[in-house]
Amino acid sequence: MPSIAALSSMRRPRARRGKAAQLFEVHRSCSSRRGASLLRGRADLVIAVGDGLRRNGHEVRNAALRIRAQLLISLQHDLYRIWAFIPPILVILLWVGPLGAQTERASEAQPRQRPVPACAMCHMQAQTQPATSMAHGLETIEECKVLSARPLLTFTAGKYSYRIERHGDESLYSVSDGLQTLTMPIRWAMGASTDFGQTYILEKDGELYESRVSYFSALNGLDLTLGYQDIKPANLLEAGGRRIFLGEELQCFGCHATNAREGQRMTLEKMTPGVQCERCHGPAEEHLASVTGGDPNPVKMKHLTRMSTEEVSEFCGQCHRTWEDVIAQGRFDINDIRFQPYRLTGSKCYDVDDRRISCLACHDPHHELDSNTLDYDAKCLACHGRGQPKALVCKVSKNHCASCHMPKLELPGAHHKFTDHRIRIVRANEPFPG
């Protein structure tokens, strides 16, 4: 289990500023010949930014971010070759703040944004994915907009009263029974600030706990965490939250973060919060090294679009739960509505060999979830518009198919309606089809 100091250092990106000093130190041992070679090799990047300077601030900012990603890759791949690239790069990076000032001023009250990943140099998807809720499935407390925008949150459940208080870049979680008060630092927020809710990971005596109360956007406040409604705490610590043991840590952080585990071992020191490129496509180090090194046959990354419908369901189901997962838990009720791969496999039209019914046929994980049901009609009509001989044509409408055949249902305690991915003809007052 990581120490408090280790957790604290991981949630403070500002500690990475030491790289500049490392780079200047490297300069002393670099040969001018090697530096000149690198400068020639990177000249196209400097020229690109030079052209960008004649455009507007936003373009310069984006160009600088791309070059910063290139710099980080080079640093990772071959640190001793980097000095010749420093002089023009330092000038360019200094432009990021002033030229992007207008954009920054509009959100200066908000926590700092995450850096653009190195993958964005070549892959446009990596430029949009970091803004998605999935990419923020785990947030540091420093960047958590829910808590930074709400200096004090309070809630009462029975004899226990709760407070979440903001102090600078940190948040403290307290529970009191009127006689005693227990205060714990919040280490992580599970769930994006833009999503329907957040549960908090607390730390006490080197152990992690799941908070008994969570934030729900529909309430703009706190309520009992989903699953705690019928649990009566026996003491103040239980009222604060539930200890998370290793098996659950592996599952929670393994799904809400990237590089958080290796086998049965937690690797929080290497973790990147949220679902990032490497969480789905695999380790990128060798791929980046081969690409930046000019390898004509670079190391390949995992291509999810090449998977069959069944393989995609199994892959997404690692976190969103599969049919096998639900069977293993031995419970079939409304709580299963959150488990989309499982629900989808229960659809009459589900076909393991037809990619038109896979998760990726409707959802692009590199963009925020589209909540407009009209935008999914073309997906439905690909089969039900006579594209599949056995697929019936709807006699009622050809618009907003999902609003009828994939109804949104309230999950008790979640303060949110989930889209049921079990596609069907819905009957009035029918029981939930588990």
ZAMARGU-4260 file (C-alpha; in steps of 0.2 Angstrom, whole numbers, plus 5000, padded with zeros to 4 digits):
<rodrens>
0) 5000/5000/5000 | 5007/5017/4995 | 5012/5029/5009 | 5003/5046/5012 | 5018/5055/5005
5) 5018/5044/4990 | 5000/5047/4986 | 5003/5066/4989 | 5017/5067/4977 | 5007/5058/4964
10) 4993/5070/4964 | 5004/5086/4962 | 5009/5087/4944 | 5019/5103/4948 | 5033/5092/4955
15) 5037/5088/4937 | 5045/5105/4934 | 5062/5097/4939 | 5064/5091/4921 | 5070/5108/4915
20) 5085/5107/4927 | 5088/5089/4921 | 5089/5095/4903 | 5101/5109/4907 | 5112/5097/4916
25) 5112/5085/4901 | 5118/5100/4890 | 5135/5099/4899 | 5138/5082/4892 | 5131/5083/4875
30) 5142/5084/4860 | 5139/5098/4847 | 5139/5086/4833 | 5125/5076/4841 | 5116/5092/4845
35) 5117/5098/4827 | 5111/5081/4820 | 5096/5082/4832 | 5092/5100/4827 | 5092/5096/4809
40) 5081/5081/4812 | 5068/5092/4822 | 5070/5107/4810 | 5053/5103/4802 | 5044/5105/4819
45) 5053/5122/4822 | 5048/5128/4805 | 5030/5122/4808 | 5029/5133/4823 | 5037/5148/4814
50) 5023/5147/4802 | 5010/5146/4816 | 5017/5162/4824 | 5010/5171/4809 | 4992/5164/4813
55) 4982/5166/4828 | 4986/5162/4847 | 4975/5146/4847 | 4985/5139/4833 | 5002/5143/4841
60) 4996/5136/4857 | 4991/5119/4849 | 5007/5119/4839 | 5017/5122/4855 | 5008/5108/4864
65) 5012/5096/4850 | 5030/5100/4851 | 5030/5098/4870 | 5023/5081/4867 | 5037/5078/4854
70) 5050/5084/4867 | 5043/5072/4881 | 5044/5058/4869 | 5062/5062/4864 | 5066/5064/4883
75) 5059/5047/4887 | 5067/5039/4871 | 5085/5046/4872 | 5088/5060/4885 | 5106/5063/4881
80) 5101/5069/4863 | 5090/5083/4868 | 5100/5098/4872 | 5101/5105/4854 | 5082/5105/4853
85) 5081/5116/4869 | 5084/5134/4863 | 5070/5135/4850 | 5059/5125/4860 | 5060/5135/4876
90) 5056/5151/4866 | 5041/5142/4859 | 5035/5135/4875 | 5036/5152/4883 | 5023/5158/4870
95) 5010/5145/4876 | 5005/5156/4891 | 5004/5173/4883 | 4997/5168/4866 | 4984/5157/4875
100) 4980/5170/4888 | 4963/5174/4882 | 4958/5156/4882 | 4965/5154/4899 | 4958/5169/4907
105) 4940/5162/4903 | 4944/5147/4914 | 4957/5154/4926 | 4945/5149/4940 | 4945/5131/4935
110) 4958/5118/4939 | 4972/5116/4927 | 4969/5105/4911 | 4978/5089/4908 | 4992/5089/4895
115) 4989/5083/4878 | 4996/5065/4876 | 5011/5061/4865 | 4999/5051/4854 | 4991/5067/4848
120) 5006/5070/4837 | 5000/5057/4825 | 4982/5052/4830 | 4968/5065/4830 | 4958/5054/4842
125) 4971/5058/4856 | 4967/5076/4854 | 4948/5074/4858 | 4948/5059/4870 | 4956/5068/4885
130) 4941/5079/4886 | 4929/5064/4888 | 4921/5059/4904 | 4929/5042/4902 | 4946/5050/4902
135) 4942/5058/4918 | 4935/5042/4926 | 4947/5045/4940 | 4952/5063/4945 | 4965/5070/4956
140) 4958/5081/4970 | 4968/5096/4963 | 4959/5095/4946 | 4942/5090/4953 | 4930/5103/4947
145) 4916/5097/4958 | 4926/5100/4974 | 4935/5116/4968 | 4919/5124/4964 | 4911/5119/4980
150) 4921/5124/4995 | 4909/5116/5007 | 4897/5102/5005 | 4887/5095/5019 | 4875/5080/5022
155) 4866/5072/5036 | 4861/5053/5037 | 4854/5048/5054 | 4865/5053/5068 | 4880/5056/5057
160) 4884/5072/5049 | 4896/5075/5034 | 4907/5089/5028 | 4918/5090/5013 | 4929/5106/5014
165) 4941/5113/5002 | 4958/5120/5007 | 4968/5126/4992 | 4971/5111/4981 | 4966/5098/4994
170) 4949/5092/5001 | 4945/5085/5018 | 4931/5073/5022 | 4924/5073/5039 | 4910/5063/5048
175) 4904/5066/5066 | 4892/5058/5077 | 4890/5073/5088 | 4903/5067/5100 | 4918/5063/5090
180) 4923/5069/5072 | 4934/5058/5060 | 4943/5068/5046 | 4952/5060/5032 | 4960/5067/5016
185) 4952/5064/5000 | 4965/5056/4988 | 4955/5053/4972 | 4938/5056/4965 | 4930/5041/4956
190) 4920/5047/4941 | 4922/5063/4931 | 4916/5080/4937 | 4905/5081/4921 | 4897/5064/4925
195) 4881/5061/4935 | 4891/5058/4951 | 4907/5055/4960 | 4913/5044/4975 | 4928/5048/4984
200) 4943/5038/4989 | 4949/5042/5007 | 4965/5038/5016 | 4968/5033/5034 | 4983/5025/5042
205) 4990/5020/5025 | 4974/5012/5019 | 4961/5017/5006 | 4942/5019/5010 | 4927/5022/4999
210) 4917/5036/5005 | 4900/5032/5012 | 4893/5048/5004 | 4895/5054/4986 | 4891/5069/4975
215) 4877/5068/4963 | 4875/5082/4950 | 4856/5080/4949 | 4856/5085/4968 | 4871/5097/4966
220) 4875/5090/4983 | 4879/5074/4993 | 4869/5058/4997 | 4873/5040/5002 | 4884/5031/4990
225) 4875/5019/4979 | 4874/5002/4988 | 4875/5010/5006 | 4856/5014/5008 | 4853/4998/5018
230) 4869/4997/5027 | 4870/5004/5045 | 4887/5008/5051 | 4893/5001/5068 | 4905/5015/5072
235) 4912/5031/5066 | 4925/5024/5054 | 4911/5013/5046 | 4901/5029/5045 | 4915/5037/5035
240) 4917/5023/5023 | 4922/5006/5018 | 4940/5000/5017 | 4945/4994/5000 | 4955/4978/5000
245) 4968/4973/4987 | 4956/4964/4975 | 4944/4978/4974 | 4958/4991/4973 | 4965/4981/4957
250) 4947/4982/4950 | 4943/5000/4954 | 4959/5008/4949 | 4962/4996/4935 | 4946/5002/4927
255) 4946/5020/4931 | 4964/5024/4928 | 4978/5019/4916 | 4994/5009/4921 | 4987/5007/4939
260) 4991/4989/4940 | 5003/4975/4934 | 4995/4958/4937 | 4990/4957/4955 | 5001/4972/4960
265) 4995/4990/4962 | 5007/5002/4953 | 5000/5019/4958 | 5017/5027/4956 | 5015/5024/4937
270) 4997/5027/4936 | 4989/5040/4925 | 4971/5045/4931 | 4957/5041/4920 | 4955/5030/4905
275) 4969/5035/4893 | 4976/5028/4876 | 4986/5015/4884 | 4972/5008/4895 | 4964/5001/4879
280) 4977/5001/4866 | 4991/4994/4877 | 5009/5000/4882 | 5015/5014/4870 | 5033/5015/4874
285) 5040/5004/4861 | 5028/5010/4848 | 5033/5028/4851 | 5051/5024/4851 | 5050/5015/4835
290) 5040/5029/4827 | 5051/5043/4833 | 5066/5033/4828 | 5061/5032/4810 | 5058/5013/4810
295) 5049/5009/4793 | 5040/4995/4802 | 5035/5002/4819 | 5028/4992/4833 | 5009/4991/4832
300) 4996/4995/4844 | 4980/4986/4848 | 4967/4990/4835 | 4950/4987/4843 | 4940/4990/4827
305) 4947/4974/4820 | 4938/4964/4834 | 4922/4954/4832 | 4906/4960/4841 | 4909/4947/4854
310) 4927/4952/4857 | 4922/4970/4859 | 4909/4965/4871 | 4922/4955/4881 | 4934/4969/4880
315) 4922/4983/4885 | 4915/4971/4898 | 4931/4971/4908 | 4925/4986/4916 | 4907/4988/4910
320) 4903/4970/4915 | 4899/4955/4904 | 4886/4942/4904 | 4898/4930/4914 | 4901/4943/4927
325) 4882/4946/4931 | 4879/4927/4931 | 4894/4925/4943 | 4886/4938/4955 | 4870/4928/4955
330) 4859/4943/4956 | 4847/4949/4942 | 4838/4966/4945 | 4838/4984/4941 | 4856/4987/4947
335) 4861/4977/4931 | 4856/4992/4920 | 4873/4999/4922 | 4881/4984/4914 | 4879/4988/4895
340) 4888/4973/4887 | 4878/4961/4898 | 4862/4970/4893 | 4866/4971/4875 | 4869/4952/4874
345) 4851/4949/4880 | 4844/4958/4865 | 4835/4948/4852 | 4845/4956/4838 | 4862/4953/4846
350) 4873/4943/4834 | 4891/4939/4839 | 4896/4940/4820 | 4888/4956/4815 | 4898/4972/4819
355) 4883/4983/4817 | 4877/4978/4834 | 4894/4980/4843 | 4898/4993/4856 | 4909/5002/4844
360) 4896/5003/4831 | 4887/5016/4841 | 4900/5023/4853 | 4916/5031/4849 | 4926/5032/4865
365) 4937/5046/4858 | 4922/5058/4859 | 4910/5062/4873 | 4894/5051/4874 | 4881/5058/4862
370) 4864/5059/4871 | 4854/5064/4856 | 4844/5048/4851 | 4841/5055/4834 | 4859/5053/4830
375) 4858/5034/4833 | 4844/5031/4820 | 4856/5027/4806 | 4864/5013/4816 | 4847/5005/4819
380) 4841/5007/4801 | 4857/4999/4795 | 4848/4983/4800 | 4830/4988/4802 | 4829/4998/4786
385) 4829/4981/4776 | 4848/4980/4778 | 4846/4963/4787 | 4833/4951/4780 | 4827/4945/4797
390) 4826/4962/4805 | 4808/4969/4806 | 4804/4986/4800 | 4796/4997/4814 | 4778/5001/4810
395) 4778/5016/4822 | 4792/5027/4818 | 4809/5029/4809 | 4815/5042/4821 | 4822/5042/4839
400) 4822/5023/4839 | 4832/5022/4855 | 4820/5032/4865 | 4807/5018/4863 | 4817/5002/4861
405) 4831/5007/4873 | 4822/5016/4887 | 4830/5026/4901 | 4826/5019/4918 | 4829/5026/4935
410) 4842/5017/4946 | 4836/5019/4964 | 4850/5029/4974 | 4859/5034/4958 | 4849/5050/4955
415) 4851/5046/4936 | 4842/5037/4922 | 4852/5024/4913 | 4849/5019/4895 | 4844/5001/4895
420) 4855/4992/4882 | 4843/4977/4881 | 4835/4982/4864 | 4817/4976/4864 | 4799/4981/4861
425) 4795/4988/4877 | 4778/4984/4885 | 4768/4996/4896 | 4771/4992/4915 | 4782/4977/4911
430) 4794/4971/4925 | 4812/4975/4922 | 4819/4961/4911 | 4833/4954/4921
</rodrens>
